[in-house]
């Protein structure tokens, strides 16, 4: 691996904190550097990014440390531990030590097990919030949103869930989530963001456009369902061709996006959410409810739209 020099600002902070640790001060120090929070552990000689959980070794450039602090590992031992950890430790082994007591959260973080170091850009993420990190929820959530490649303004709140240790799920309600996090016995809490495939990495404008498409497709799906998907129930030839296209649209949409439209909004729901679309959906609102009747030939579409 390649060693990288710390900035002058970070170098000065670490030297002051190390001197304090040698004089019975804390052996760990947290500091903020350009908006990113780090923790240096002078016993393990590690530096951790508290948001990404990435752990790096620390060493003095050009020489040995002038003095050691109680319980400090050598730089070689610290690096060997990291190399061993990189080979992987079973997650269950991290929960309890040989004594049966829980391994401290900070130690598990230093081992870095199960935490991806790179950006996933998958549009989805999942992580576990421990009680000790409760006050850092915003920071941790921001990191995972960024590493998943999700634009904060396009976050689909319906897809963000909080599940406590008892299996209770909270979503789309700040008050309910806050109440869950206030109770220590609810920890650890699993936080998961799993939007439908079609919504991943969309901008707010793209999401709006896609929602309108889904609403139209839902109206078509309901009409097809009322006719049992049977083209023989469609009266006119030109409408039979339209019905075939409906079937193809629905099949292609489900194949391409894995979206069965089960949670698509009706016209009424969409207009309530986006009132400015009321005029755009006027014709759709008028026709969609009676589309099955039109297809069966019970209503002439021109008379239906413009009157007889």
C-alpha angles and dihedrals in degrees: 000000000000122000117223126204118242118237117264090252094053092042091056092048093049093049093051092047092047091052090050090050091053088055094056093277125135115302091214128057131187122205140168118236119184091333095313121109119223135182123208118201110198094189093057093029091229136136117208131196100221094206102045094029089226112155125204132180122249127215138160113260114241104003147007127305110269092231139003130232124225113282094010119153120221117256089247093052092047091051091047090052090052091049091050091047091051088064087063139252122222108261090233089059090062096057100065133019124224088275090060091245120128115265109242114263092235091056092051089050091051089053088053095208118174094000115122113226097200133065110269097198088196097130089237137072145176132195140158121244113213122205092248089059097047094111090051095057093114093051095046093045091050091052094051092045089052095043090050090055094242120149108231092226091054095051109136102222092195088065095051111091135177117205119187126210090269094057096254112146127212125187141155093012121094091194094053093046092048091050090052093051094047092066112078094202089064092069139143094051122194114219116198133179111191112156119179111278092250092058098049115120094000122146118232091258091050090049091053092050091047093049090055090052091050091050092053091046091050090056089050092047092052091050092049090048092052089055089047088240087285114143091195088071090063110094109204127054096230089051091049088059089049090049090053090053089050090056091048092048092052094045093047093047092052093045095048099042106019086234118141091182090238090138098034115130123248118234090262092051093046094050091048089054095042107027093179088069093064094101093044092056097043094104093041091051091051096049109031097073093053098037092109090055090049092051092049090052094244091123128034107231095218093049089044092054102036105018129249 
